[in-house]
């Protein structure tokens, strides 16, 4: 089957898109990937046998994409590109990544009447409420998360199959959209075996954190990710853990808030802002750590999704400390791979760190549990079987 994946951004990187495409290719399908470029990438390229087809976009198109469900400009800008993509590559089924471009896909598909798989990477309408530009004028007037949710519900009904990342996400959709349970498949963002089997380990990073008790966070550092809680806890923890280091691998436009807090609390010696690093270095940072954290604030989005980082952490045998955002709480407690703290609760976070610090056997037990879970049940090679099965049955 010739599968046409639709992604309205540059590729690479996008681990979920790449993982899904590679698995479908190994199952005997051809995958053509529609994506965008801004003049610096090849129009056609094969990556891991994915037949990448890039369409030229502009900064103006990128900006109006935020208004996709306020004005129809973005839909019409993408429509002709998608139509060309379908015709040029004789696409037999469409796989849409997220909802921003979904309206243009369904518009283009009116002529072709292809089956459509809608892949919801996240609860976009809910998480939009926390975007800084939507909390102030003119974004708070021009962009309506309510309208995005209405569109999402329409697309869920129109699609032939829907993919979500957690059981919690599926339950949330079924609670508000009249849709058959078997229409929605759950495919989490798990890690491929190569992540933990083919590790590149940096001697420089190992040396840098040798002898340190490292709390590690990898990923976007927006304030809703909970890093303020961790930083405030350091004021308590450094009194008992002289070798403590909080290592942050990632960044966000709000990092100045975090850095100002570190400065105000006089914690510069205990926090390393590493910024974005090459993904090949993630294993080195994880291996050098003592506890890996995911201190997410609770909201409807975080309660129904997993951060991919927690599986990366587990695969390398590290104990977790995560907030009580529902999806990650349920998973971590089920597997017994870490401890759970109350969101935004500095004292509870600190107490849980100290419990792990003083109990090396507990850290080892939790780390082993997480590693066994990922390797035996929750690697991409295991969870992607649901995707293959979906495509085996979507035409029926």
VENBEL-V555875 format. One record per residue. N is the residue number from 1. RES is the residue in one letter. SS is DSSP state (alpha for helix, beta for strand, coil for the rest). OMEGA is omega in radians with two decimals (999 if undefined). NEAR is the number of other ideal C-beta (glycine too) atoms within 12 Angstrom. Layout:
BEGIN
n/res/ss/omega/near
N/RES/SS/OMEGA/NEAR
N/RES/SS/OMEGA/NEAR
END
This chain:
BEGIN
n/res/ss/omega/near
1/X/coil/3.09/26
2/X/beta/-3.09/26
3/X/beta/3.08/41
4/X/beta/3.08/44
5/X/beta/-3.10/48
6/X/beta/-3.13/47
7/X/coil/-3.07/43
8/X/coil/3.01/40
9/X/coil/-3.13/28
10/X/coil/3.07/25
11/X/coil/-0.19/33
12/X/coil/0.06/23
13/X/coil/2.90/17
14/X/coil/-3.03/29
15/X/alpha/-3.11/26
16/X/alpha/3.13/36
17/X/alpha/-3.10/37
18/X/alpha/3.13/31
19/X/alpha/-3.12/38
20/X/alpha/-3.11/43
21/X/alpha/-3.12/40
22/X/alpha/3.13/29
23/X/alpha/3.13/34
24/X/alpha/3.09/39
25/X/alpha/3.12/29
26/X/alpha/3.12/23
27/X/coil/3.04/23
28/X/coil/3.13/15
29/X/coil/2.94/31
30/X/beta/3.13/25
31/X/beta/3.02/41
32/X/beta/-3.09/40
33/X/beta/2.98/45
34/X/beta/3.05/45
35/X/beta/-3.05/40
36/X/beta/2.97/36
37/X/beta/-3.06/28
38/X/coil/3.02/17
39/X/coil/-3.04/14
40/X/coil/-3.12/11
41/X/coil/3.11/21
42/X/coil/3.10/17
43/X/coil/3.13/20
44/X/beta/-3.12/20
45/X/beta/3.03/20
46/X/beta/3.11/17
47/X/beta/-3.08/25
48/X/coil/-3.13/24
49/X/coil/3.01/21
50/X/beta/-3.12/35
51/X/beta/-3.04/31
52/X/beta/3.11/33
53/X/beta/-3.06/34
54/X/beta/3.13/30
55/X/beta/-3.07/36
56/X/beta/3.07/23
57/X/coil/-3.11/28
58/X/coil/3.08/18
59/X/alpha/3.12/12
60/X/alpha/3.11/14
61/X/alpha/3.12/29
62/X/alpha/-3.11/23
63/X/alpha/-3.11/19
64/X/alpha/3.10/25
65/X/alpha/3.09/31
66/X/alpha/-3.14/27
67/X/alpha/-3.03/28
68/X/coil/-3.11/39
69/X/coil/2.95/34
70/X/coil/3.09/24
71/X/coil/-3.06/19
72/X/coil/-3.02/17
73/X/alpha/-3.08/22
74/X/alpha/3.12/32
75/X/alpha/-3.12/30
76/X/alpha/3.12/19
77/X/alpha/-3.12/30
78/X/alpha/-3.05/38
79/X/alpha/-3.07/29
80/X/alpha/3.10/18
81/X/alpha/-3.12/35
82/X/alpha/3.12/43
83/X/alpha/3.11/28
84/X/alpha/-3.14/20
85/X/alpha/-3.13/39
86/X/alpha/-3.12/34
87/X/alpha/-3.05/21
88/X/alpha/-3.02/19
89/X/alpha/3.12/28
90/X/coil/-3.08/17
91/X/coil/-3.11/36
92/X/coil/3.10/25
93/X/beta/-3.08/35
94/X/beta/3.13/44
95/X/beta/-3.01/46
96/X/beta/3.11/46
97/X/beta/3.12/36
98/X/coil/-2.87/37
99/X/coil/-3.05/42
100/X/coil/-3.11/38
101/X/coil/-3.03/42
102/X/alpha/-3.14/42
103/X/alpha/3.12/40
104/X/alpha/-3.14/37
105/X/alpha/-3.13/44
106/X/alpha/3.08/33
107/X/alpha/3.14/29
108/X/alpha/-3.05/32
109/X/alpha/3.10/34
110/X/alpha/3.14/17
111/X/alpha/-2.98/14
112/X/alpha/3.14/23
113/X/coil/3.09/16
114/X/coil/3.00/33
115/X/beta/-3.10/28
116/X/beta/3.00/40
117/X/beta/-3.14/41
118/X/beta/-3.06/45
119/X/beta/-3.09/43
120/X/coil/-3.12/44
121/X/coil/-3.08/34
122/X/coil/3.04/36
123/X/coil/-3.01/35
124/X/alpha/-3.12/38
125/X/alpha/-3.13/37
126/X/alpha/-3.07/30
127/X/alpha/3.10/31
128/X/alpha/-3.12/34
129/X/alpha/-3.08/26
130/X/alpha/3.09/28
131/X/coil/-3.10/25
132/X/alpha/-3.07/18
133/X/alpha/3.08/19
134/X/alpha/-3.12/26
135/X/coil/-3.13/17
136/X/coil/-3.12/12
137/X/coil/0.05/10
138/X/coil/-3.07/13
139/X/alpha/-3.11/20
140/X/alpha/3.10/16
141/X/alpha/-3.02/13
142/X/alpha/-3.03/20
143/X/coil/-3.07/31
144/X/coil/3.04/22
145/X/alpha/3.11/30
146/X/alpha/3.11/17
147/X/alpha/3.11/22
148/X/alpha/3.12/34
149/X/alpha/3.10/28
150/X/alpha/3.11/19
151/X/alpha/3.11/31
152/X/alpha/3.14/39
153/X/alpha/3.09/29
154/X/alpha/-3.12/21
155/X/alpha/3.11/39
156/X/alpha/3.12/38
157/X/alpha/-3.06/23
158/X/alpha/-3.07/29
159/X/coil/3.08/37
160/X/coil/3.06/32
161/X/beta/3.12/36
162/X/beta/3.11/39
163/X/beta/3.03/41
164/X/beta/-3.01/40
165/X/coil/-3.13/39
166/X/coil/3.02/37
167/X/alpha/-3.14/25
168/X/alpha/3.11/28
169/X/alpha/3.11/39
170/X/alpha/-3.14/32
171/X/alpha/-3.13/22
172/X/alpha/3.14/32
173/X/alpha/-3.11/37
174/X/alpha/-3.13/23
175/X/alpha/-3.08/16
176/X/alpha/-3.12/20
177/X/coil/3.10/28
178/X/coil/-3.06/12
179/X/coil/-3.13/27
180/X/coil/-3.11/17
181/X/alpha/-3.07/16
182/X/alpha/3.06/17
183/X/alpha/-3.04/27
184/X/beta/3.11/33
185/X/beta/-3.12/37
186/X/beta/3.14/36
187/X/coil/-3.08/38
188/X/coil/3.08/38
189/X/coil/-3.14/39
190/X/coil/-3.09/40
191/X/coil/3.05/41
192/X/coil/-3.13/32
193/X/alpha/-3.12/22
194/X/alpha/-3.12/21
195/X/alpha/-3.09/31
196/X/alpha/3.14/32
197/X/alpha/-3.10/16
198/X/coil/-3.05/13
199/X/coil/2.86/25
200/X/coil/-3.13/21
201/X/coil/-3.10/20
202/X/coil/3.09/22
203/X/alpha/-3.13/14
204/X/alpha/3.13/15
205/X/alpha/3.11/31
206/X/alpha/-3.14/22
207/X/alpha/-3.10/13
208/X/alpha/-3.06/20
209/X/coil/3.06/29
210/X/coil/3.13/16
211/X/coil/3.14/14
212/X/coil/3.00/27
213/X/beta/-2.92/30
214/X/beta/2.87/37
215/X/beta/-3.04/48
216/X/beta/2.97/45
217/X/beta/3.07/47
218/X/beta/3.04/39
219/X/coil/3.11/34
220/X/coil/-3.03/28
221/X/coil/3.06/35
222/X/coil/-2.98/26
223/X/alpha/3.12/27
224/X/alpha/3.13/34
225/X/alpha/2.97/40
226/X/coil/-3.07/39
227/X/alpha/3.06/44
228/X/alpha/3.11/34
229/X/alpha/-3.12/41
230/X/alpha/-3.10/47
231/X/alpha/3.12/41
232/X/alpha/-3.14/28
233/X/alpha/-3.08/40
234/X/alpha/3.13/37
235/X/alpha/3.08/26
236/X/alpha/-2.97/26
237/X/alpha/-3.07/38
238/X/coil/3.09/28
239/X/coil/-3.08/14
240/X/coil/-3.10/19
241/X/coil/-3.05/26
242/X/coil/-3.07/14
243/X/coil/-3.03/19
244/X/beta/2.99/35
245/X/beta/2.98/35
246/X/beta/-3.06/47
247/X/beta/-3.09/39
248/X/beta/3.12/40
249/X/beta/-3.07/37
250/X/coil/3.11/29
251/X/coil/3.09/23
252/X/coil/3.14/25
253/X/coil/3.14/14
254/X/coil/-3.09/22
255/X/alpha/3.13/26
256/X/alpha/3.10/15
257/X/alpha/3.14/21
258/X/alpha/-3.11/35
259/X/alpha/3.08/24
260/X/alpha/3.13/17
261/X/alpha/3.09/28
262/X/alpha/3.13/27
263/X/alpha/-3.09/16
264/X/alpha/-3.13/15
265/X/coil/3.13/25
266/X/coil/-3.08/14
267/X/coil/-3.07/27
268/X/alpha/-3.09/20
269/X/alpha/-3.04/17
270/X/alpha/-3.10/30
271/X/beta/3.04/36
272/X/beta/3.00/31
273/X/beta/-3.06/29
274/X/coil/-3.09/30
275/X/coil/3.08/18
276/X/coil/3.10/19
277/X/coil/3.08/25
278/X/coil/-3.14/16
279/X/alpha/-3.13/28
280/X/alpha/3.12/17
281/X/alpha/-3.08/28
282/X/alpha/-3.12/39
283/X/alpha/-3.14/33
284/X/alpha/3.11/31
285/X/alpha/-3.14/42
286/X/alpha/-3.13/45
287/X/alpha/-3.12/30
288/X/coil/-3.04/35
289/X/coil/3.08/41
290/X/coil/3.09/39
291/X/beta/3.09/46
292/X/beta/-2.96/48
293/X/beta/2.99/46
294/X/beta/-2.98/47
295/X/coil/-3.05/51
296/X/coil/2.93/45
297/X/coil/3.11/28
298/X/coil/2.95/30
299/X/coil/-3.04/28
300/X/coil/3.09/30
301/X/coil/-3.10/36
302/X/alpha/3.13/36
303/X/alpha/-3.04/29
304/X/alpha/3.13/37
305/X/coil/3.00/38
306/X/coil/2.92/44
307/X/coil/-3.11/39
308/X/coil/-3.09/33
309/X/alpha/-3.05/40
310/X/alpha/3.10/47
311/X/alpha/3.03/44
312/X/alpha/3.11/43
313/X/alpha/-3.07/48
314/X/alpha/-3.05/43
315/X/alpha/3.13/40
316/X/coil/2.94/35
317/X/coil/3.11/31
318/X/coil/3.07/42
319/X/beta/-3.11/42
320/X/beta/2.90/50
321/X/beta/-3.03/49
322/X/beta/3.07/46
323/X/beta/-3.10/40
324/X/coil/2.91/32
325/X/coil/-2.79/35
326/X/alpha/-3.03/29
327/X/alpha/-3.10/40
328/X/alpha/3.09/46
329/X/alpha/-3.12/33
330/X/alpha/-3.10/22
331/X/alpha/-3.07/37
332/X/alpha/3.12/37
333/X/alpha/3.12/20
334/X/alpha/-3.09/18
335/X/alpha/-3.01/33
336/X/coil/-3.09/21
337/X/coil/-3.12/42
338/X/beta/3.09/42
339/X/beta/-3.11/37
340/X/beta/3.09/37
341/X/beta/3.06/37
342/X/coil/-3.13/25
343/X/coil/3.05/29
344/X/coil/-3.08/26
345/X/coil/-3.06/23
346/X/alpha/-3.11/28
347/X/alpha/-3.13/18
348/X/alpha/3.08/24
349/X/alpha/-3.12/39
350/X/alpha/-3.13/32
351/X/alpha/-3.12/22
352/X/alpha/3.08/38
353/X/alpha/-3.11/39
354/X/alpha/3.08/27
355/X/alpha/3.12/25
356/X/alpha/-3.13/34
357/X/alpha/-3.06/30
358/X/coil/-3.08/16
359/X/coil/-3.12/18
360/X/alpha/3.13/16
361/X/alpha/3.10/13
362/X/alpha/3.11/24
363/X/alpha/-3.12/30
364/X/alpha/-3.14/18
365/X/alpha/-3.13/21
366/X/alpha/3.11/36
367/X/alpha/3.13/34
368/X/alpha/3.13/25
369/X/alpha/3.14/29
370/X/alpha/3.14/42
371/X/alpha/-3.13/31
372/X/alpha/3.14/21
373/X/alpha/-3.13/31
374/X/alpha/-3.03/38
375/X/alpha/-3.07/27
376/X/alpha/-3.05/17
377/X/coil/-2.86/24
378/X/coil/2.95/37
379/X/coil/3.12/30
380/X/alpha/-3.13/35
381/X/alpha/3.09/26
382/X/alpha/-3.01/23
383/X/alpha/-3.12/33
384/X/coil/3.09/34
385/X/alpha/3.09/23
386/X/alpha/3.12/28
387/X/alpha/-3.14/40
388/X/alpha/3.13/27
389/X/alpha/3.10/21
390/X/alpha/-3.11/38
391/X/alpha/3.08/37
392/X/alpha/-3.04/18
393/X/alpha/-3.02/17
394/X/coil/-3.11/30
395/X/coil/-3.08/16
396/X/coil/999/11
END
